[in-house]
């Protein structure tokens, strides 16, 4: 069976400070195909059940925004693949952002957060939208003051951190802890690979897997169990605009990073349309067409992009494989938030 390939073996090795998976009283269960030992967990924020419970409440709480209308889940909704399924996200007062909301699914394995990688951890990412005038439109100080007055949060903070004190760092640590539990695995692909279940993939999807690993060149960037190299690439998307979004370049100021954006995981990819950093590619079929033509020409096009020459049948098979990457996770909003 030609599936014990580089796809399963490759993991990006980047320098990162990690610690034990969790405190001694907590064990995180992982779905088939997911290596929880690879989660990126800072030394000062080990996972715990209490911290995850608090983080889930905060994730769904609109009180993190200035007017109480925007929560993390507004743009990263579990019913929409932890995105908002919009080209660009909408914040307070109906303001539109400039980029599509990336999924939270399996983001705990990714070294850099946001499309341009400007946040080095989930903790830092969680702080950003709160003070963004277009997203949540408030300040860290105002959120801390607001949540400190919510009686229902006091026992949750105490259980998670040993005291009732609310700080922006504790808020971020709790949200990040919850986000690290948003794991998708046990897909048809996982069952085919790890359980050797021949019936898990259709014949078309199996052909698509061979294309994924071969002619379609997908594993140049979509590697490992999380199907991403966690790096940045210029596909040419949006580079023909009068003032294109320069992506990673804004962070690094390196010429080679112009128009480069982070490689997303392909897990649950069918749920997270539209695609690309600007949501300009509506369907997976259009994504395949983009790659088939070698991306959009521009001065900084990634050298890994090549014209593929896929036939219509090969495109259909590749799509069938991508649809096999949907997991079976179930995460719902809390029935009631602290009062």
VOPAKOL-277622 format. One record per residue: y, z, x of N, C-alpha, C, O in turn; residue in three letters. Coordinates in steps of 0.001 Angstrom, whole numbers, plus 500000, padded with zeros to 6 digits. Last residue first. Layout:
YZXYZXYZXYZXala...
***
This chain:
534666535278478126535918535545477407536541536855477883537600537248477394unk532653532652479502533147534039479523534484534163478800535322533264478859unk531283530208477179531942530571478432532454532001478370532670532519477275unk528172529237475805529414529990475646529976530333477014529227530710477915unk526180527528476557526474527636475129527812528340474893528497528073473906unk526844525407479363526574526732478806526931526772477320527880526119476886unk525475522051479374526612522976479435526222524333478887525349524412478024unk522352521288481017523265521260479872524397522256480083524280523188480879unk520176519282482727521175520342482889522174520206481757522769519147481560unk517257518016483732517957518348482492518883519534482757518422520653482983unk515642515292485476516364516555485431517033516758484069517331515800483355unk514108513104486161513886513719484848514557515083484724514102515935483960unk515583510077487605514818511318487611514686511904486220515091511294485230unk515417506633488306515914507673487403514993508888487437513775508755487314unk514412504550489720514932505677490493515520506783489626516061507759490145unk513762502251488465512674503219488638513134504477489347512334505388489561unk515890500603488608515738501354487363514630502395487464514562503315486649unk515359499402491027516484500338490946516410501186489678516818502347489675unk513224497706490296513011498822491208514127499847491087513857501047491049unk514552495935488608513452496746488078513165497932488985512893499034488508unk516290494724490458516826495544489378515744496462488815515997497642488572unk514424493312491930515218494342492592515830495284491557515877496497491762unk513538491530489981512607492499490549513353493647491231512960494808491119unk515836490026489548515256490779488433514303491856488948514266492965488414unk516098488872492077517167489738491557516635490601490420516955491787490343unk513791487350492135513956488443493090515055489402492641514936490615492817unk514352485492490135513225486410489977513353487596490916513055488727490532unk516515484138491289516703484864490034515577485870489818515827486986489363unk516470484773494867516212483952493688516466484783492430516614486003492511unk518887485489497393517864485946496454517703484952495306518678484366494836unk520523485227499702519786484090499166518661484493498230517584483897498271unk522191486964501144520767487238501028519947486051500531518787485898500914unk524692487388503558524244486655502391522724486715502347522050486541503363unk525260490739504695524862489362504945524514488680503628524085489341502683unk526589493592506121526614492743504932526294491304505328526961490720506181unk526821494815508507525519494928507840525443494068506577524362493847506032unk529460494645509257528525493648509796527132493733509181526342492800509326unk531843495044506681530791495668507473529799494612507967529347493775507186unk535035493593506986533736493591506310532656494153507228532566493786508399unk537646493445507773536889494624508177535520494704507497534918495776507444unk538801491132506741538798491342508194537877492462508642537376492441509767unk536612489869504189537865490475504636537707490829506100536597490822506632unk534669488683501470535208488467502820536525489205503054537430489167502221unk532540490838499801533762490046499662534408489900501031534669490904501693unk528900490481500060530153491209499906531333490274499757531163489064499604unk526847488610500051527276489194501323528568489954501255529273490075502256unk525804487761497733526780486854498363527368487447499639528273486869500241unk524207489939497125523567488648497395524534487684498080524122486880498917unk526011491940496526525269492008497782524640490672498134524550490313499308unk526896490938494051527844491241495130527139491258496482527612490666497453unk524527490865492573525217489612492889526202489809494039526327488943494905unk524045493599492343523094492765493080523743491440493475523533490949494584unk526217494275490730526078494868492058525158494004492921525461493719494079unk525596492919488412526759492481489180526749493069490593527217492434491538unk523392494436487627523222493008487879524377492468488711524170491655489611unk524588496857487151523728496735488327523455495269488654523306494905489820unk528048496358486106526616496504485888525836496419487198526357495969488218unk530788496261486904530387496861485639528903497179485529528537498180484913unk532902497062489350531649496329489154530914496979487990530469498122488090unk535028498742489644535324497347489309534073496508489073534174495361488640unk535340501381490387534714501083489105534853499640488681534802499335487490unk536195501868492900537232501601491909536655501251490545537396500866489641unk533907502261494379534929503306494401535990503125493331536615504093492897unk531064501163492373532019501051493477533140502081493310533299502686492250unk530397500718488820530075500994490207531222500679491166532201500024490810unk530493502409485567530605501261486464530546501689487927530635502877488237unk527142503795485903528066502654485815529403503112485237529450504095484497unk525159505736486097526481506013486669527423504812486711528394504811487468unk522539505411485374523364506261484508524828506313484929525657506869484209unk521179504025487290521365503356486000522323504119485088522862503549484139unk520857505773489389521932504789489479522175504090488142523281503610487895unk519239507902490026519845507839488691520977506823488625521942507006487883unk519861507411493452519157508185492437519949508164491128521161508378491116unk521307506277495386520851505386494320520042506120493269519585505515492299unk524283507786496682522856507826496426522517506816495329523338506536494455unk526855505700498207526356506631497182524837506687497177524176505747497618unk528589505618501170527399505084500524526909506074499475526572507204499829unk532163505703501118530876506376501313529756505682500545529948505221499420unk534040502878502328533804503978501401532377504479501562531504503776502072unk536601501087503993535244501632504012535143502833503085536027503689503051unk539127500050504377538352499575503237536936500085503177536134499578502394unk539017500696507775539815500150506671538901499594505578538021498773505839unk537730501586510006537430502256508745538228501716507562538116502241506455unk538678500387512266537355499971511790537015500551510429536104500061509761unk541044501779512822541095500432512264539768500017511640539747499364510597unk541424505110511900540755504170512788540650502808512110540217502707510961unk542335507150510345543338506283510978542720505338512005543418504826512880unk540750508851508815540522508773510262541603508030511038541774508245512238unk541788508740506156541364510009506755541338509929508274541841510824508953unk542306506129505653543366507092505336543063508440505978543978509195506307unk539858504928506168540945504757507134542057505786506904542675506257507859unk538307505211503906538085506117505026539198506054506061539450507037506758unk540561503504501842539395504361501949539380505281503145540323506040503373unk542525501727501182541967501629502531540882502654502816540333502678503918unk543125499793498483542744501153498835542005501072500163540967500416500255unk545614497206498873544239497691498727544081499152499112544811499674499955unk547985495831497425547960497050498229546573497676498092546381498581497279unk546989493486496291548255493446497029548393494662497932548859494551499066unk543431493034496808544575493552496068545837493491496929545754493449498157unk541203492406498185542108491292497898543315491732497086544142490901496710unk539612494596498324540431494304499499541366493108499291542222492835500132unk537841495227496308539239495594496143540146495219497296541343495499497248unk535137495219498484535564495470497100537018495927497073537383496898497736unk534114494961500983535148494020500575535684494241499182536588493531498742unk532554496865501899531867495776501196532845494696500757532451493656500229unk532501498986504512533415498075503824532588496932503234532000496136503965unk531153502292504549531004500855504772532035500074503958532389500467502847unk530021505374505862531076504624505191531001503144505561530811502788506724unk527187507593505182528230507011506021529147506118505190529062506105503962unk524870508472504024526024509394504034527159508887504912528005509671505342unk522830506780503594523034507179504988524202508149505138524497508600506245unk520626507278500822521969507059501353522013507479502814521323508413503224unk518299508229499515518707506832499427520174506606499779520873505839499116unk517054510608499716518243510561498862518873509177498820519886508982498148unk515009510144501489514639510501500118515835510469499171515663510321497961unk516134507240503421515710508606503210515418508912501752515561508050500885unk518905504944502678517717505395503398517361506830503034518156507549502428unk520870502481502428520262503368501440518901503816501956517883503168501713unk521482500834504615522399501916504250521771502932503298522101504117503353unk519347499227505077520332499345506155521283500512505890521823501105506824unk517850498967502844517631500161503664518485500195504918518351501107505735unk518486496461501799519084497663501196518955498894502090519832499758502100unk517707493867502381518402494640503423518993495957502918519901496507503541unk516204492053500984517490492457500395518298493375501309519469493634501031unk513804491782502494514768490683502399516144491109501904517153490574502363unk512936495006502532512871493817503374514033492874503186515134493139503670unk513134497047500766512813497403502142512892496218503098512914496392504316unk513658495568498490514565496649498869514384496993500340515355497204501066unk511341494020498301512630493381498584513628494406499112514355494138500068unk509526496032497662509335495245498892510624494529499290510956494444500472unk510634496823495223510563497768496329510380497035497658511009497382498657unk510189494524493693511556494936494005511613495924495150512535495877495964unk507468494636493422508048493523494195509477493867494604509917493547495708unk507455496900491854506801496928493166507313495790494047507554495959495243unk508746495991489572509388497040490366508763497139491752509460497429492724unk506812494146488664508149493684489038508851494705489934509475494340490930unk504698495810488067504535494815489123505888494309489608506089494074490799unk506021499169487630505555497876487138505369496921488306505831497194489414unk504958502322488770505859501183488911505217499932488326504026499679488508unk502871504019488035504258504496487896505267503357487967506309503405487313unk500304503276488559500849502888487251502314503266487088502943502876486104unk499642504373490968499870502935490917500525502496489614501213501477489566unk500518507155492428500277506715491053500647505236490934501823504892490814unk500823508777494639499982507575494734499584507058493350498465506590493140unk502630510738494643501404511000493885500414509840493942499322509904493376unk504582509546496260504031510833496637502745511174495899501862511825496459unk505088506890495174504995507160496604504202508430496887503251508403497669unk505045507100492395504323506008493047504066506321494517502984506059495043unk506772509218492021505369509357491597504501508286492252503355508545492618unk509156508111492988508568509284493631507094509419493277506266509703494143unk509511506025491094509353505722492523508704506881493262507802506672494074unk509936507493488789508752506639488867508456506275490320507297506223490730unk511086510725490006511281509410489389509961508636489434508992509082490048unk511350513260491048510263512982490109510499511692489334510153511586488158unk514840514077491078513646513555491729512606513268490658512947513059489494unk517930515524491493517168514517490749516025514001491614516232513549492740unk519755518477491178518793517709491960518027516751491061517539517133489998unk521952520617491384521899519379490597521052518383491376521567517559492132unk522311522724493028521101522753492204520981521513491322520003521375490586unk524746522413494166523580522201495033522264522256494259521219521874494785unk526449523206492155526291521771492398525092521482493303524491520412493208unk526342526006492447525771525358491267525501523882491534524440523368491179unk527693526174494902526317526662494776525638526053493562524484525630493639unk530220525205494246529397524467495203527935524884495108527039524048495218unk531046527286492549530898525923492019529998525104492947529113524388492479unk531102529407494432530217529463493272529982528069492695528846527708492387unk533027528551496259531668528838496720530680528856495564529554528377495696unk535317528381494641534753527174495259533317527394495701532476526510495535unk535653531096493983535518530080492938534832528836493496533890528310492902unk536004532152496535534839532541495739534598531549494601533453531211494302unk538429530954497239537232530697498040535978531054497260534987530326497320unk540163532015495383539889530580495319538647530243496139537892529342495773unk538884535046493936539656534322494951539320532846494842538296532479494265unk538565538006492225538556536547492074539434535956493167540600536328493301unk536599540915492425537746540161492915537539538654492760536492538109493111unk534502542506491793535075541711490714536225540819491169536764540049490373unk531851542332494244533052542942493674533616541995492627533249540821492580unk529589540938494946529645542358495259530910543066494840531044544271495051unk529223538291494225529892538573495497530036540060495835530551540402496900unk527737538114491844527647537043492837528156537462494205527607537053495229unk528361540376490387526955540085490681526818539073491808525902539159492626unk531151540086490236530572541254490885529120541002491287528699541365492385unk531420537750488779531902537770490157531295538947490916530963538827492095unk530287538757486393529696537595487057530135537518488515529316537250489394unk531942540829485545530565541136485967529887539975486693529003540196487521unk534360539175485150534294540284486111532863540644486501532582540759487694unk534395537325483133534090536849484477533861538004485474533237537812486517unk535164538627480830533785538167480935533396537668482301532209537587482618unk537911539027481100536998540158481266535564539700481498534831540315482273unk540215537291482754539111537033481831538045538099482057537354538086483076unk542054537623484697542333538293483420541214538082482395541264538634481296unk541277536019486728541219537463486961541426538250485676541021539409485579unk541915533505485849540526533937485728540369535440485960539436536058485446unk544715533487486410544197533258485062542786533819484903542498534524483936unk544856533867489198545514534814488290544932534696486877544687535711486224unk543474531589490054542980532920490396543565533956489451542847534827488958unk545199529611489079543824529699488578543237531072488863542575531655488005unk547509530096490571547558530198489118546152530333488522545948531086487570unk546635529591493197547129530924492823547111531114491312546737532182490827unk546029526894493132544959527854493368545384529248492916544596529990492330unk547670525206490403547627525713491773546460526681491905545968527219490913unk547256522104488599547724523480488680547731523904490146547792523055491035unk546009519585487897547444519805487820547936521230487860548938521549487221unk543639518236487733543763519494487003545193520026486978545538520837486118unk544748515294488390543466515796487880543637517085487071543767517029485848unk547317514876489262546769513943488289545493514491487654545194514181486500unk547829516845491151548697516759489961548176515815488886548553515939487721unk545363518893492473545767517490492343546595517326491065546100517643489984unk544386521434492506545796521259492859546259519808492793547433519525493035unk541753520941491673542549521976491008544039521752491264544856521867490350unk540527519065493376541029518632492069541924519651491373542771519272490564unk539899520779495786540844519674495738541382519321494371542601519278494201unk537883522675495700539275523135495659540262522000495370541323522223494787unk535536521272495981535784521964494717537235522415494584537754522523493473unk535589520432498653535766519450497582536158520142496280537021519650495554unk534997522783499978536339522207500117536606521177499029537730521065498540unk532323523072499116533308524125498876534729523573498955535563523863498097unk531042520830500065531237520955498617532265522027498287532993521914497300unk532794519638503016531781520439502336532048520422500836533134520051500390unk534862518188504079533655518346504894532548519137504224531470519296504798unk536703515666502483536260517058502410534945517217503154534002516467502900unk536986512938502842538025513817503383537663515297503312538264516106504018unk535429510728502137534877511751503020535872512752503545535640513364504588unk536188508902500278536676508686501648536219509761502624536574509722503802unk535009509846497967534687508490498415535104508249499865534460507490500589unk533964513266498474534930512267498026534525510904498604533798510824499595unk532379514741501377532628514625499949533875513778499672534727513605500544unk529767514416503722531197514304503461531414514054501971530709513244501370unk526973514764503677527776515475504657529266515462504360529966516411504713unk524748515484501055525691514533501644526722515272502491527275516286502066unk523184517098499599522584516558500818523564515688501599523241515210502686unk524521517706497308524326518782498269523681518334499573523634519094500540unk524359515646495571525488515619496511525394516730497551526102516703498558unk522490515255493584522023515308494981523151515284495999522932514943497162unk525017514310491406523570514343491620523240514264493113523653513336493809unk527623513872490961527309515128491642525822515192491997525412516032492797unk529030510573491395528095511518490791527939512779491639528099512755492859unk532589509922491554531226509809492080530317510847491434530789511888490977unk534872508403489468534280509705489780532863509529490305532005509032489576unk536920505873490926535860506250489998535266507587490423535168507868491617unk540462506198491568539079505957491956538117506417490870538457507235490016unk542957506913490755542819505613491389541398505257491764541137504147492227unk543513508352487447543381508386488896543187506992489457543246506005488724unk545795508645484780544670507931485366544686508055486889545723507888487532unk546625511210482440546919510467483666545652509843484246544576510440484205unk546503512776480174546036511395480094546301510561481325546215509334481273unk547166515358480748548195514519480133547802513040480126548663512162480078unk544831515560483455545712516186482469546782515192481998547229514321482744unk542856512584484022543167513990484211544095514513483124544139513978482017unk540259510266484152541456510692483431541654512184483601540737512968483357unk539013507932486662538973509149485861540326509467485231541376509018485691unk538040504514486336538771505564487029538859506759486093538786506609484874unk535891503500484803536299502846486058537081503811486938536823503918488137unk533475505917483654534736505185483511535107504568484856534692505050485910unk531504507829483579531184506453483187532444505652482861532476504837481939unk531888510200484700532482510038483367532267508630482831532776508275481768unk528892511723486039530135510975486221530838510997484863530428511737483969unk526395512799485559527355513581486334528512512721486840529044512954487925unk525263511115483692524843511011485086525757511741486041525885511355487202unk526385512037481347526759510703481829526399510538483309527129509909484074unk525782514600480849525284513630479867525605512197480278525152511249479636unk527150515952482876525700515768482986525131514790481971524080514200482220unk530139514672484155529465515111482939527959514900483054527522513777483306unk532636514815485723531274514827486256530356515436485194529873516560485330unk534966515035484381534775513815485162533359513700485726532936512625486153unk534410517432483050535126516357482365534892515032483077534646514014482429unk533310519286484738532392518495483915533089517386483136532425516490482615unk535510520591485731534738519732486641533871518772485832533714517604486188unk537891520201483003536962520971483836536307520035484838536525518824484798unk540843520155481234540044519442482231539189520421483025539703521355483641unk542398521691479542541661520558478976540692519896479944539808519152479519unk544192523639480318542929524058479739542054522930479218541069523182478524unk546426522886481684546529522955480232545214523295479542545128523246478315unk545629523110484394546909523661483950546966523848482445547494524852481967unk542159524091484870543262523129484829544500523765484216544426524826483596unk540283526002484561540629525670485940541775524658486000542307524398487079unk539656526091481941540742526960482384541066526783483869542030527365484367unk537418524647481360538687523928481410539853524778481865540930524252482147unk534365525093482824535503525827482264536819525066482462537270524869483590unk532088524230484062532337523731482711533595524337482072533852524108480890unk532153525567486485532074524103486477532454523529485117533071522467485035unk531969528249485782533237527729486291533279526203486216534321525619485918unk529246528361485046530301528704484084531636528102484516532348527514483702unk528065527687487488527868526827486311528935527102485266529471526171484666unk528829529821489109529314528477489394529154527542488216530013526695487971unk527364531932487969528825531950487944529383530545488140530295530126487428unk524771530983488630525148531232487229526666531235487074527198530613486155unk524944530936491414524721529688490684525116529843489221525722528945488638unk525205533646491947526280532726492339526163531402491587527168530823491175unk522764534610491024524017535083490420525169534138490732526008533866489874unk520916533356492698520883533085491264522200533479490593522690532778489708unk522287531967495678521727533100494945521794532760493466522634531968493038unk522624530403498893522402530330497454521884531657496909521145532377497582unk525158531365501260523760531143500879523615531129499360524387531764498641unk527728530990502720527541530787501284526088530474500929525812529422500354unk528129531029505416528773532083504643528582531918503137529211532633502356unk526829528786506393526315530107506747526896531197505861526222532189505583unk526460526162503930527207526884504967526642528285505198526050528885504300unk523983523838503549524451525120503017525177525878504114524572526207505134unk522623521019502600523651521457503541524321522700502977525124522623502047unk519126520553502252520415520877501647521373521414502705520976522169503593unk516655520225503331517715519382503882519074519648503237520071519039503627unk514929521688501880515271522215503196516389521412503847517002521870504811unk514360520174499683515451521144499558515827521754500905516929522283501056unk513599517063499307513413518040500373514563519044500345515622518791500920unk512048515458496625513290516031497134512991517142498137512219518056497846unk509677514632495489510411513681496312511657514226496964512275513539497778unk509775516526492535508981515684493421509877514705494180510726514037493590unk512400519032492554511538518036491922510800517204492967511170517192494141unk512359522401493753512807521014493896511861520080493161510652520308493144unk513646525613493264512561524680493037513096523259493077514146522956492511unk514802527996495418515209526844494621514025525893494496513476525429495495unk514643531437495375513975530227495808514360529099494859514253529238493640unk515913534562496422516085533352495618515341532171496233515399531937497440unk515958536711498055515472536937496700515514535670495842515181535715494658unk517128536117500461515686536379500457515117536537499057513898536501498888unk519357533328499884519074534701500238517590534980499986516891534173499373unk518514530012501198519085530929500223518885532356500697518322532591501766unk517872528435503443518143527812502153518849528754501199519719528314500448unk519650529423506394518475529464505535518858528959504153520016529044503744unk522220527065507298521530528329507453520291528283506600519909527214506124unk524168524714509220523418525127508047522768526461508334522764526932509472unk526558522592510357526133523974510414525429524336509121526025524273508046unk525782519436511706526282520214510576525739521628510709524598521831511124unk525628516236512990525836517635513334526427518362512148527466517954511628unk523186514167511410524565514438511774524703515920512075524000516754511505unk520883511959510936520994513204511687522438513368512143522857512779513140unk519501510621508052520646510601508944520788511956509616520812512986508943unk516167509677508012517167510625507546518312510581508544518088510511509752unk513374507690507268514692507771507886515551508832507224515649508875505998unk510975507587505851511041508315507099512417508550507644512634509496508400unk511067506054503625510741507461503448511010508259504715511246509466504657unk511771503558504626512546504129503530512306505613503387513227506362503063unk509899502701506395511089503334506962511911504008505879512671504932506168unk507026503309504286507907502547505148509014503393505723509060504613505561unk504700503141502627504919504195503615505839503647504687505462503540505854unk504203500999501110505329501823500677505571502976501630506542503716501470unk502058498988500731503205498869501637504397499676501140505446499131500799unk498816500000500849500000500000500000501239500000500887501436500908501695unk
***
